[in-house]
């Protein structure tokens, strides 16, 4: 199993655990996913990000 560093969004504590040992809330991955020029799902992620930001997602990537 691969272990990666995680961060609590509430108390900003870095840990390897799924739940924060300090406040007990769920942690998230601290590092962004790796970039690959062969990413098959990039256009779907970009559309999702554009929708979150309120931009027009009808454009093709």
N, C-alpha and C positions, 0 to 999 in steps of 0.2 A: 504494500500500500504506500502510495506517495504522500508525504506530509508536506503541507505548505503552510506558510504563516497566515494567520487570520487576524482580523481586527474588529473590535467591538465599535459599533457606530455611536453608542451612547457615551461610553467612558473613555474611548480611544486607547484601550489596552490591547496590546499585541499578545497573541497566544496561539497555541497549536490546537486548542480544543474547539469543538463546535459551539459550545455555550461559554459565555464569559465567566471566568471564575470570580470576578469582582462583583458584577451586578446580575449575573444569571441570564442575560439576554443573548439572543443568537448572534453569532459573529459572521462576518463576510470575508471573502478572499481579499487579501491586501494588495495582491498584484493583479494587473489586468491580464486577460488572456493573450497568448502569443499571437502575433500577426503572421499570416501566411498568404502569399500572393495567390495560392491555389484555393482560397477559401470559397467553398461552394455556397455558403449561406450568408455572405456579406451583404447582399442586396436586401435580404429580409431583416437583418439586424439594423441596417441603415434606415430602412423604412420605419422600423419600430422606434428607433431613436428620434426620427423626425416627428413621428406622431406624438411622442412624449413631450417634445419641445414645442408642439403646436405649429410646426412648419407644414408646408404642403408636401404630402408623401406621394402624390401622383406622378412625380418625376421618376424616370427610370435611371437607375444607377449604372 
